[in-house]
Amino acid sequence: MMEKNDNKDVIQNEKNKLHIKYLIAIASVISIGSIVLSLCNKDIFVAQVSFASTITSIVLSVIAIWMSISSERTTNDIKSKIWESTERLAKTTENVEILNDRNESIMNTQLNELNDVKEKLEAIIHSVDTVGEQVTIMQEKVNAAPSTPRTTNNKTMTTEQKITLFQNLYTWAVDYATDSKKYRAWLLCEMTQKFIKNQKNSTPNVYRDAMHYLETINADLNKWGKIINSYWGALCMLSMASVFNDQNAVEKILEKITPLLNNQPPKDTEDTSKSE
């Protein structure tokens, strides 16, 4: 109820103010009309009014001219700002196009690199898939060797069998192609030495460490990558078969590989693209 009464009082006050304004306007019009009617027949008053009108017209003209000039300046400033904004927008558009081109080029480069990595991974997977078959063939050779004594336990190999298994791996690696036998033998011997050292130091065989080691002795990893992967898989199989745990077998293997170990690789003349 209090709020309604307050609203009514406010509305009533506004109405009273409006009525007062109307009364003041009407009284002003009547006063001005009375003065004009009483003095319109006097020449002095008419001359003064005419002079005042002339002065007022001059003043208003000057004000209009000044406002026109000021408006023109403002318009020029606005035009200049619009032009600058347009140039900035054009430069921004150009920069965006350049960035898009760069991003597209970067994406294409990354896509090509990913395709290369995919091809290398596929090659490694293919090499690893063939390792099992190669080790199976070598195992069959070991089992078929007449000079190799057999054990009563099929799950355990004798020292002679382990040596023969490595000898078959060595023969397979060297006789894989007619060219660069020394280079292939050198690769296998260096990798075998790395496996033996890791076994002696109780260090796990890590593929990345083996590649780093071959790189330090100047092995051509790009050219011989697939062959190295095959050797790695075969040596891992020998390690799983405890070949490098047998000290007697290790001594015989070292006698075989030590003469071929060298800090510098032998001369490489083979084109692996033909043999692969």
C-alpha positions as CSV (number, residue, x, y, z in Angstrom):
1,M,0.0,0.0,0.0
2,M,2.8,2.4,0.8
3,E,4.5,1.8,-2.6
4,K,1.2,2.5,-4.4
5,N,0.7,5.8,-2.5
6,D,4.3,6.8,-3.3
7,N,3.8,6.1,-7.0
8,K,0.6,8.2,-7.0
9,D,2.4,11.1,-5.3
10,V,5.2,10.9,-7.9
11,I,2.8,10.9,-10.8
12,Q,0.9,13.8,-9.3
13,N,4.1,15.9,-8.9
14,E,5.1,15.2,-12.5
15,K,1.6,16.4,-13.7
16,N,1.9,19.6,-11.6
17,K,5.4,20.3,-13.1
18,L,4.0,19.8,-16.6
19,H,1.1,22.2,-15.9
20,I,3.5,24.8,-14.6
21,K,5.6,24.5,-17.7
22,Y,2.5,25.0,-19.9
23,L,1.5,28.1,-17.9
24,I,5.0,29.6,-18.2
25,A,5.0,29.0,-22.0
26,I,1.6,30.5,-22.5
27,A,2.4,33.5,-20.3
28,S,5.7,34.1,-22.2
29,V,3.9,33.9,-25.6
30,I,1.3,36.4,-24.4
31,S,3.9,38.8,-23.0
32,I,6.0,38.7,-26.2
33,G,2.9,39.2,-28.3
34,S,1.7,42.1,-26.2
35,I,5.1,43.9,-26.4
36,V,5.3,43.4,-30.2
37,L,1.8,44.7,-30.8
38,S,2.4,47.7,-28.6
39,L,5.7,48.7,-30.3
40,C,5.1,47.6,-33.9
41,N,4.1,51.1,-35.0
42,K,7.4,52.7,-33.7
43,D,10.2,53.0,-36.3
44,I,13.0,52.9,-33.7
45,F,11.8,49.5,-32.4
46,V,11.4,48.1,-35.9
47,A,14.9,49.3,-36.8
48,Q,16.4,47.8,-33.7
49,V,14.7,44.5,-34.3
50,S,15.8,44.5,-37.9
51,F,19.4,45.3,-36.8
52,A,19.3,42.6,-34.2
53,S,18.0,40.1,-36.8
54,T,20.8,41.0,-39.1
55,I,23.5,40.6,-36.4
56,T,21.9,37.3,-35.4
57,S,21.9,36.1,-39.0
58,I,25.6,37.0,-39.4
59,V,26.5,35.3,-36.1
60,L,24.5,32.2,-37.1
61,S,26.2,32.1,-40.5
62,V,29.7,32.3,-39.0
63,I,28.7,29.5,-36.6
64,A,27.4,27.4,-39.5
65,I,30.6,28.0,-41.5
66,W,32.8,27.1,-38.5
67,M,30.7,24.0,-37.9
68,S,31.0,23.0,-41.6
69,I,34.8,23.3,-41.4
70,S,34.9,21.4,-38.2
71,S,32.6,18.7,-39.6
72,E,34.8,18.5,-42.7
73,R,37.9,17.9,-40.5
74,T,36.1,15.3,-38.5
75,T,35.0,13.6,-41.8
76,N,38.6,13.6,-43.0
77,D,39.8,12.1,-39.8
78,I,37.2,9.4,-40.0
79,K,38.1,8.7,-43.6
80,S,41.8,8.5,-42.7
81,K,41.0,6.1,-39.8
82,I,38.8,4.0,-42.1
83,W,41.6,3.9,-44.7
84,E,44.2,2.9,-42.1
85,S,41.8,0.2,-40.8
86,T,41.3,-1.1,-44.4
87,E,45.1,-1.3,-44.9
88,R,45.6,-3.1,-41.6
89,L,42.8,-5.5,-42.5
90,A,44.4,-6.1,-45.9
91,K,47.8,-6.8,-44.2
92,T,46.1,-9.1,-41.7
93,T,44.4,-11.0,-44.5
94,E,47.8,-11.3,-46.3
95,N,49.5,-12.6,-43.1
96,V,46.7,-15.1,-42.6
97,E,47.1,-16.4,-46.1
98,I,50.9,-16.7,-45.6
99,L,50.4,-18.5,-42.3
100,N,47.9,-20.9,-44.0
101,D,50.5,-21.6,-46.7
102,R,53.2,-22.2,-44.1
103,N,50.9,-24.5,-42.1
104,E,50.0,-26.4,-45.2
105,S,53.7,-26.8,-46.1
106,I,54.5,-27.9,-42.6
107,M,51.6,-30.4,-42.6
108,N,52.7,-31.8,-45.9
109,T,56.3,-32.2,-44.6
110,Q,55.1,-33.9,-41.4
111,L,52.9,-36.2,-43.5
112,N,55.8,-37.2,-45.7
113,E,57.9,-37.8,-42.6
114,L,55.1,-39.9,-41.1
115,N,54.9,-41.9,-44.3
116,D,58.7,-42.5,-44.2
117,V,58.4,-43.6,-40.5
118,K,55.6,-45.9,-41.5
119,E,57.6,-47.5,-44.3
120,K,60.6,-48.0,-41.9
121,L,58.4,-49.5,-39.3
122,E,56.9,-51.8,-41.9
123,A,60.4,-52.8,-43.0
124,I,61.4,-53.5,-39.4
125,I,58.2,-55.6,-38.8
126,H,58.9,-57.5,-41.9
127,S,62.5,-58.2,-40.8
128,V,61.4,-59.3,-37.4
129,D,58.8,-61.6,-38.9
130,T,61.5,-63.3,-40.9
131,V,63.8,-63.8,-37.9
132,G,61.6,-66.6,-36.5
133,E,61.8,-68.5,-39.8
134,Q,65.6,-67.9,-40.0
135,V,66.2,-69.1,-36.4
136,T,64.0,-72.2,-37.1
137,I,66.1,-73.0,-40.1
138,M,69.3,-72.7,-38.1
139,Q,67.8,-74.9,-35.3
140,E,67.0,-77.5,-37.9
141,K,70.6,-77.4,-39.1
142,V,71.8,-77.9,-35.5
143,N,69.5,-80.8,-34.9
144,A,70.5,-82.4,-38.2
145,A,74.3,-82.0,-37.6
146,P,75.7,-85.6,-37.1
147,S,78.7,-84.4,-35.0
148,T,76.4,-82.6,-32.5
149,P,75.7,-84.7,-29.4
150,R,72.1,-84.9,-28.3
151,T,70.9,-84.4,-24.7
152,T,68.2,-86.4,-23.1
153,N,66.4,-83.2,-22.2
154,N,65.0,-81.5,-25.3
155,K,64.6,-78.2,-23.5
156,T,68.3,-77.8,-22.7
157,M,71.1,-77.4,-25.3
158,T,74.6,-78.5,-24.7
159,T,77.6,-76.2,-25.2
160,E,78.3,-77.9,-28.5
161,Q,74.8,-77.2,-29.7
162,K,75.0,-73.6,-28.7
163,I,78.3,-73.1,-30.6
164,T,76.9,-74.8,-33.6
165,L,73.8,-72.6,-33.4
166,F,76.0,-69.5,-33.5
167,Q,78.2,-71.0,-36.3
168,N,75.0,-71.5,-38.4
169,L,74.0,-67.9,-37.8
170,Y,77.5,-66.8,-38.8
171,T,77.4,-68.9,-42.0
172,W,73.9,-67.7,-42.9
173,A,74.9,-64.1,-42.3
174,V,78.1,-64.3,-44.4
175,D,76.7,-66.4,-47.2
176,Y,73.6,-64.2,-47.6
177,A,75.1,-62.6,-50.6
178,T,78.3,-62.9,-52.7
179,D,79.5,-59.3,-52.1
180,S,80.8,-57.7,-48.9
181,K,81.1,-60.8,-46.9
182,K,83.6,-59.1,-44.7
183,Y,81.3,-56.2,-44.0
184,R,78.4,-58.5,-43.1
185,A,80.7,-60.6,-40.9
186,W,82.1,-57.5,-39.2
187,L,78.5,-56.3,-38.4
188,L,77.5,-59.6,-36.9
189,C,80.7,-59.9,-34.9
190,E,80.4,-56.3,-33.5
191,M,76.8,-56.9,-32.5
192,T,77.7,-60.3,-31.0
193,Q,80.4,-58.7,-28.9
194,K,77.9,-56.2,-27.7
195,F,75.5,-58.9,-26.6
196,I,78.3,-60.8,-24.8
197,K,79.4,-57.6,-22.9
198,N,75.8,-56.9,-21.9
199,Q,75.5,-60.5,-20.6
200,K,78.7,-60.2,-18.7
201,N,77.7,-56.9,-17.1
202,S,74.1,-58.0,-16.5
203,T,72.9,-55.2,-18.8
204,P,69.7,-55.6,-20.8
205,N,70.0,-55.6,-24.6
206,V,68.3,-52.4,-25.8
207,Y,67.9,-51.9,-29.5
208,R,68.5,-48.2,-29.3
209,D,71.8,-48.7,-27.4
210,A,72.9,-51.3,-30.1
211,M,72.2,-48.8,-32.9
212,H,74.1,-46.1,-31.0
213,Y,77.1,-48.4,-30.6
214,L,77.1,-49.3,-34.3
215,E,76.9,-45.6,-35.2
216,T,79.9,-44.8,-33.0
217,I,82.0,-47.4,-35.0
218,N,80.8,-45.8,-38.3
219,A,78.4,-48.5,-39.4
220,D,76.1,-47.4,-42.2
221,L,72.8,-47.7,-40.5
222,N,70.8,-46.4,-43.5
223,K,72.2,-48.8,-46.0
224,W,72.3,-51.9,-43.7
225,G,69.3,-51.2,-41.6
226,K,67.3,-54.3,-42.6
227,I,70.3,-56.6,-42.3
228,I,71.1,-55.2,-38.8
229,N,67.5,-55.7,-37.8
230,S,67.7,-59.3,-38.9
231,Y,71.0,-59.8,-37.0
232,W,69.4,-58.2,-33.9
233,G,66.4,-60.5,-34.0
234,A,68.6,-63.6,-34.4
235,L,71.0,-62.6,-31.6
236,C,68.0,-61.9,-29.3
237,M,66.8,-65.5,-30.0
238,L,70.3,-66.8,-29.2
239,S,70.3,-64.8,-26.0
240,M,66.8,-66.2,-25.1
241,A,68.3,-69.7,-25.7
242,S,71.0,-68.9,-23.1
243,V,73.8,-69.2,-25.7
244,F,75.6,-66.2,-24.1
245,N,75.1,-67.6,-20.6
246,D,77.4,-70.6,-21.3
247,Q,81.0,-69.4,-20.6
248,N,82.5,-72.2,-22.7
249,A,80.3,-71.4,-25.6
250,V,81.2,-67.7,-25.2
251,E,84.9,-68.4,-25.3
252,K,84.5,-70.4,-28.5
253,I,82.4,-67.6,-30.0
254,L,85.0,-65.0,-29.1
255,E,87.7,-67.0,-30.7
256,K,85.6,-66.9,-33.9
257,I,84.7,-63.2,-33.9
258,T,87.8,-61.5,-32.3
259,P,89.9,-61.6,-35.4
260,L,87.2,-59.7,-37.3
261,L,86.6,-57.0,-34.7
262,N,87.9,-53.6,-35.7
263,N,87.1,-50.0,-34.8
264,Q,86.7,-49.1,-38.5
265,P,84.4,-51.1,-40.8
266,P,85.9,-53.0,-43.7
267,K,85.4,-51.8,-47.3
268,D,81.7,-51.9,-48.4
269,T,81.1,-52.5,-52.1
270,E,77.7,-54.2,-51.9
271,D,74.5,-52.6,-53.2
272,T,71.9,-53.7,-50.7
273,S,69.0,-52.5,-52.8
274,K,69.6,-55.5,-55.1
275,S,70.1,-58.1,-52.4
276,E,67.2,-56.9,-50.2
